[in-house]
Amino acid sequence: MEFLDPIMPYIDPVWSWLMNGVDAFAPLTESGDVAWIPLGIQMGVIALVMALLMPSYGAILVFTIASAIVHVVVDEVMPIIRDGASFAMPPVTDVTYWQYIAFAAGAYFIGLTVLYIIKAIILPR
């Protein structure tokens, strides 16, 4: 993929910045690595529901923000449901947490775009 070589110096710092938040706040495995499968399932289900609810592509930014908010709610509620943990507010004053939310928002933007295109092809008006 040498066609990406000219733009990689611009992409790498952004990717490292986003991954810093993912490493700190994403679900982890027993060995301390990011649990990509549960994170992907969570993001996939939220994106699929939001893409089905999205009336037009003009609403992409609203649904991206709504998806990120639902993601935060699910992140906070799942330990309560699964483990009986007590409720705790997300660490909104931590910059690393906002890096995690920025990663989620970017992933939802791309995911909603792809899913909306598939929806427009499969479910014509």
Residue pairs with C-beta under 8 A, 6 or more apart in sequence:
4 11
17 99
18 99
18 102
18 103
18 106
19 103
20 96
20 99
21 96
21 97
21 98
21 99
21 100
21 101
21 102
21 103
22 34
22 99
22 100
22 103
23 34
24 96
24 97
24 99
24 100
25 75
25 96
25 97
25 100
26 34
26 35
26 39
26 100
27 34
27 35
27 38
27 39
28 34
28 35
29 35
42 71
42 74
43 71
43 104
43 107
43 108
43 111
44 111
46 67
46 70
46 71
46 74
46 108
47 67
47 108
47 111
47 112
47 115
48 115
50 63
50 66
50 67
50 70
50 108
50 112
51 63
51 111
51 112
51 115
51 116
51 118
51 119
52 119
53 63
54 60
54 63
54 112
54 116
54 119
57 113
57 116
60 109
60 112
60 113
60 116
63 108
63 112
64 105
64 108
64 109
64 112
65 105
67 104
67 105
67 108
67 112
68 101
68 104
68 105
68 108
71 101
71 104
71 108
72 90
72 101
75 90
76 87
76 88
76 89
76 90
79 85
80 86
80 87
90 97
91 97
92 98
